[in-house]
Amino acid sequence: MNTKPNSSRPSDLAARVLRLLRPDVQGLHAYAVQPSAGLVKLDIMENPFGLPPVLQQALGERLGRVALNRYPAERIEDLKRALALHARLPEGCELMLGNGSDELISLLTLALDVPGNVVIAPVPGFVMYEMSAKLQGVRFVGVPTTADFDLDLPAMLAAIEQHQPALIWLAYPNNPTANLWDASAVERVIESAPGLVVMDEAYQPFAERDSMAWMQHYEHVLVMRTMSKFGLAGVRIGYLMGRAALVRELDKLRPPFNVSVLNAEAALFALEHAHEYEQQAGLIRSERTRVLRALTQQTGVRVFDSQANMVLLRLPEGCDPARVFSGIKARKVLVKNVSGLHPLLAGCLRVTIGTPEENTLLLAAFEAALQESRP
């Protein structure tokens, strides 16, 4: 048998891929994660703090007692009850778990995969809203924000009137812009929505307001949160809250054991020690103020207000964001160059708030890289 590959024609596997996989899937780009070995990692909004050694030991011993030979059914229910208490879930509402918020976004989009349905979100925003819609074959309409990244209420209302969306995503605070939308504008959007409105509160531990009151008042509003920014990005726990009748319908799509027993146990442990994570969030908020103040002092740099654990900044005119990004990285600090994600983000970088020591390194690296790139 001749096993020598023929370079003049596609391989059998490549031909099968071309023939069998959806063309739109083949045209997509996978979600990219930057290599970070040896760098101060300030690119994807992680909590930079670990647990104190005594709690690390207690968690390790607890996880060592977990029955890995059993499915995690009961522990998932325990975690749902603990999260409901932690979030002060209102009466008449229920909660469903996801393997991170990403799974919940996919399940919500799948549930609404009905011909003619449309999903709307402000842009720039979290990329998974659009990606999940495309993967499910649901039409996505992005409504640009204002130049200052505020919610463009007239544009949103016009899009709602035109497209009658089945689902509106409102990240609160938004990613990558880190701001909270104006409350009166949000309320107008909610009241105008013919379908569901999901308030994505991934960064809620760092914000001065939340959207639980809207969920209580409007039966078509859901609130989605994650334990990633709480401090458990590696554990992958997201949760969705809303009216019981609605959540029960959505929960039919959830795989029965989508949260592992180890992840559930780690999350329960964290909730039992929520005070530790609240202290960490307080320090992150304090450091955010310091970073915002220091960045604002750099001539020509536009720094946008933040209610999250990240800061969006626009470089001075004439500065190449790729060059500044590379200059920061050369000094062993990794941030995110978001300038190519949307036209409104031209010239922008996004930095995560780290530990006090990491933030000091960031500020020094940014100042040096900026000076090198000034025209």
ZAMARGU-4260 file (C-alpha; in steps of 0.2 Angstrom, whole numbers, plus 5000, padded with zeros to 4 digits):
<rodrens>
0) 5000/5000/5000 | 5007/5017/4995 | 5006/5028/5011 | 5016/5042/5004 | 5006/5058/5005
5) 5002/5067/4989 | 5006/5086/4991 | 4996/5090/4975 | 4979/5087/4982 | 4971/5089/4999
10) 4973/5075/5012 | 4958/5064/5015 | 4955/5072/5032 | 4956/5089/5025 | 4943/5084/5011
15) 4932/5077/5024 | 4933/5092/5035 | 4928/5103/5020 | 4914/5092/5015 | 4907/5088/5033
20) 4909/5103/5044 | 4898/5119/5043 | 4906/5132/5032 | 4902/5146/5045 | 4912/5135/5058
25) 4926/5133/5046 | 4927/5152/5044 | 4927/5156/5063 | 4942/5160/5073 | 4944/5151/5090
30) 4944/5161/5106 | 4962/5166/5108 | 4971/5165/5125 | 4988/5173/5125 | 5003/5163/5132
35) 5008/5170/5148 | 5023/5160/5155 | 5035/5171/5164 | 5024/5186/5163 | 5014/5196/5175
40) 4997/5191/5169 | 4985/5206/5168 | 4976/5202/5152 | 4960/5192/5156 | 4952/5199/5172
45) 4957/5186/5184 | 4957/5189/5203 | 4976/5189/5206 | 4975/5183/5224 | 4976/5165/5230
50) 4970/5158/5247 | 4980/5160/5263 | 4990/5144/5266 | 4979/5138/5280 | 4964/5138/5268
55) 4973/5130/5254 | 4977/5116/5265 | 4959/5114/5271 | 4953/5115/5254 | 4965/5102/5248
60) 4960/5090/5262 | 4942/5093/5258 | 4944/5089/5240 | 4954/5073/5244 | 4938/5067/5253
65) 4927/5069/5238 | 4919/5054/5231 | 4926/5054/5213 | 4917/5038/5208 | 4900/5046/5210
70) 4891/5058/5199 | 4889/5075/5207 | 4870/5076/5207 | 4867/5080/5226 | 4882/5092/5227
75) 4875/5102/5212 | 4859/5105/5222 | 4869/5110/5237 | 4879/5123/5227 | 4863/5130/5220
80) 4856/5132/5237 | 4872/5140/5243 | 4872/5152/5228 | 4854/5157/5231 | 4858/5162/5249
85) 4874/5171/5243 | 4865/5181/5230 | 4849/5184/5240 | 4838/5176/5227 | 4821/5183/5228
90) 4806/5172/5232 | 4798/5165/5216 | 4815/5165/5207 | 4826/5150/5204 | 4844/5147/5199
95) 4853/5136/5186 | 4871/5132/5185 | 4883/5133/5170 | 4901/5127/5167 | 4905/5145/5167
100) 4895/5159/5160 | 4900/5154/5143 | 4889/5138/5144 | 4874/5148/5150 | 4876/5160/5135
105) 4876/5145/5123 | 4861/5137/5132 | 4851/5153/5131 | 4855/5155/5113 | 4851/5137/5109
110) 4834/5139/5118 | 4830/5154/5107 | 4835/5145/5091 | 4819/5148/5082 | 4818/5154/5064
115) 4817/5173/5063 | 4823/5176/5081 | 4836/5190/5083 | 4849/5193/5097 | 4854/5211/5101
120) 4869/5218/5112 | 4878/5234/5113 | 4895/5233/5104 | 4909/5233/5109 | 4904/5220/5121
125) 4908/5202/5126 | 4913/5192/5111 | 4903/5176/5116 | 4886/5184/5113 | 4889/5186/5095
130) 4899/5170/5093 | 4886/5159/5102 | 4872/5167/5091 | 4882/5163/5075 | 4885/5145/5081
135) 4867/5142/5084 | 4862/5151/5067 | 4853/5165/5076 | 4855/5182/5069 | 4865/5194/5080
140) 4863/5213/5079 | 4877/5223/5087 | 4871/5241/5092 | 4887/5253/5093 | 4889/5262/5109
145) 4893/5281/5109 | 4911/5286/5107 | 4912/5287/5126 | 4905/5269/5127 | 4889/5274/5135
150) 4873/5265/5130 | 4866/5274/5114 | 4848/5274/5120 | 4840/5280/5103 | 4850/5268/5093
155) 4845/5253/5105 | 4827/5258/5105 | 4827/5259/5086 | 4835/5242/5085 | 4822/5235/5097
160) 4808/5242/5086 | 4815/5236/5070 | 4821/5219/5075 | 4810/5214/5089 | 4824/5204/5098
165) 4820/5188/5107 | 4835/5191/5118 | 4845/5207/5123 | 4862/5205/5132 | 4867/5220/5143
170) 4884/5217/5152 | 4883/5226/5168 | 4898/5232/5169 | 4902/5230/5151 | 4917/5221/5144
175) 4929/5227/5138 | 4924/5245/5142 | 4922/5242/5161 | 4908/5254/5163 | 4890/5253/5170
180) 4876/5258/5159 | 4865/5273/5164 | 4851/5265/5175 | 4837/5275/5167 | 4843/5270/5149
185) 4844/5252/5155 | 4826/5253/5162 | 4820/5260/5145 | 4828/5246/5136 | 4820/5233/5148
190) 4803/5241/5146 | 4804/5241/5127 | 4810/5223/5125 | 4798/5211/5117 | 4808/5196/5123
195) 4821/5192/5136 | 4834/5204/5144 | 4849/5196/5152 | 4859/5207/5164 | 4877/5199/5163
200) 4885/5204/5180 | 4902/5195/5178 | 4910/5209/5187 | 4897/5212/5200 | 4910/5210/5215
205) 4918/5227/5209 | 4903/5237/5204 | 4893/5250/5215 | 4877/5244/5208 | 4868/5228/5203
210) 4853/5223/5193 | 4843/5212/5205 | 4830/5225/5207 | 4826/5224/5189 | 4824/5206/5190
215) 4812/5207/5204 | 4802/5220/5195 | 4802/5214/5177 | 4797/5195/5174 | 4807/5195/5158
220) 4824/5200/5165 | 4837/5187/5170 | 4853/5190/5180 | 4869/5180/5175 | 4884/5179/5187
225) 4900/5170/5188 | 4912/5164/5202 | 4927/5168/5190 | 4929/5186/5195 | 4924/5181/5213
230) 4941/5172/5213 | 4937/5155/5205 | 4941/5157/5187 | 4949/5140/5186 | 4933/5132/5194
235) 4921/5137/5180 | 4905/5141/5189 | 4892/5152/5181 | 4874/5154/5187 | 4858/5161/5180
240) 4844/5168/5190 | 4826/5173/5185 | 4808/5168/5187 | 4806/5150/5192 | 4794/5146/5177
245) 4807/5153/5165 | 4823/5146/5173 | 4814/5129/5173 | 4812/5129/5154 | 4830/5134/5151
250) 4836/5121/5163 | 4830/5108/5152 | 4844/5111/5140 | 4858/5109/5154 | 4868/5093/5153
255) 4864/5084/5170 | 4881/5084/5177 | 4889/5100/5169 | 4898/5105/5185 | 4910/5092/5191
260) 4910/5087/5209 | 4927/5094/5212 | 4921/5111/5205 | 4905/5111/5216 | 4915/5107/5232
265) 4928/5120/5228 | 4914/5133/5225 | 4905/5128/5241 | 4921/5130/5251 | 4923/5147/5243
270) 4906/5152/5248 | 4909/5147/5266 | 4924/5158/5266 | 4916/5172/5256 | 4923/5185/5268
275) 4941/5181/5262 | 4935/5185/5244 | 4926/5200/5249 | 4942/5207/5256 | 4951/5203/5240
280) 4938/5212/5230 | 4940/5227/5242 | 4959/5228/5239 | 4956/5226/5220 | 4944/5241/5220
285) 4957/5251/5230 | 4971/5247/5218 | 4959/5251/5203 | 4958/5269/5210 | 4977/5270/5211
290) 4979/5263/5194 | 4966/5274/5186 | 4974/5289/5195 | 4992/5285/5189 | 4987/5281/5171
295) 4977/5298/5170 | 4993/5307/5174 | 5001/5301/5158 | 5000/5315/5145 | 4988/5312/5131
300) 4981/5295/5138 | 4962/5294/5139 | 4957/5283/5154 | 4939/5277/5155 | 4930/5275/5172
305) 4929/5258/5178 | 4917/5248/5188 | 4926/5231/5185 | 4943/5224/5189 | 4950/5231/5173
310) 4954/5248/5165 | 4952/5253/5147 | 4963/5266/5141 | 4966/5275/5124 | 4983/5280/5119
315) 4988/5297/5113 | 4986/5300/5094 | 5000/5294/5084 | 5005/5280/5096 | 5004/5262/5089
320) 4995/5251/5101 | 5004/5236/5095 | 5020/5244/5098 | 5015/5249/5116 | 5008/5232/5119
325) 5025/5224/5114 | 5035/5236/5124 | 5025/5232/5140 | 5026/5213/5136 | 5045/5216/5134
330) 5045/5221/5152 | 5037/5205/5157 | 5019/5212/5159 | 5005/5205/5149 | 4990/5216/5145
335) 4977/5215/5131 | 4977/5225/5115 | 4959/5227/5111 | 4962/5240/5097 | 4957/5229/5083
340) 4941/5221/5091 | 4929/5236/5086 | 4932/5253/5077 | 4926/5262/5093 | 4941/5253/5102
345) 4954/5260/5090 | 4970/5264/5100 | 4964/5256/5116 | 4972/5244/5128 | 4964/5235/5142
350) 4973/5231/5158 | 4967/5220/5173 | 4970/5225/5190 | 4983/5214/5199 | 4991/5214/5216
355) 4999/5230/5222 | 5016/5224/5217 | 5010/5218/5200 | 5001/5235/5197 | 5017/5244/5201
360) 5026/5234/5188 | 5012/5238/5176 | 5013/5256/5178 | 5032/5257/5176 | 5031/5246/5160
365) 5017/5256/5153 | 5026/5273/5156 | 5042/5266/5148 | 5033/5258/5133 | 5023/5274/5130
370) 5038/5285/5130 | 5046/5274/5117 | 5031/5274/5105 | 5027/5293/5106 | 5029/5301/5089
</rodrens>
